[in-house]
């Protein structure tokens, strides 16, 4: 068998396979069964009890931290877990010292996701400033870690971050302040 015969037979065989696959039976729109779409279930509960503060083994959806500096910078962090619990830890130079808890609802989390999307968070650089020689160790860092849309991203803001990231950081701090935190250790 010469090369021309082989190529012709390969071409004919390929055309037959394409023709066979393109002629497969297709459902017409009238034959497709209509399945009612159920409304989405709430992702988070709404109550908050002492047992909810046991967060070992839970996945973190959002982590927000303001680190220490050489001075009187507020040092704290917020962690949002996948069951809707938010843990705040005030470490130094803050009004609320210690560990406090709150629970978020779906609407609260949807607003965070919208802000994540509009800030282009998952396209940001991992560290600001972009030039390592401009990093200033004496300044506090703002660290944000977010998991959503099947993605996970960590961004460290020392200074000179882009405006969308700064707006997202301000949004998060304001958004966290709206939650009714409770300290279960005071009981």
Secondary structure, DSSP 8 states (H G I E B T S, - for coil): --HHHHHHHHHHHHHHHHHHHHTS----TTTS----------SS-----GGGG--TT--EEEEEEE---SSS--EEEEEEETTSEEEEEEEESSSS-EEEEEE--HHHHHHHHHHHHHHTGGGS-SEESSSGGG--TTS--EEEEEEETTEEEEEEESS---HHHHHHHHHHHHHHHTS--B-GGG-
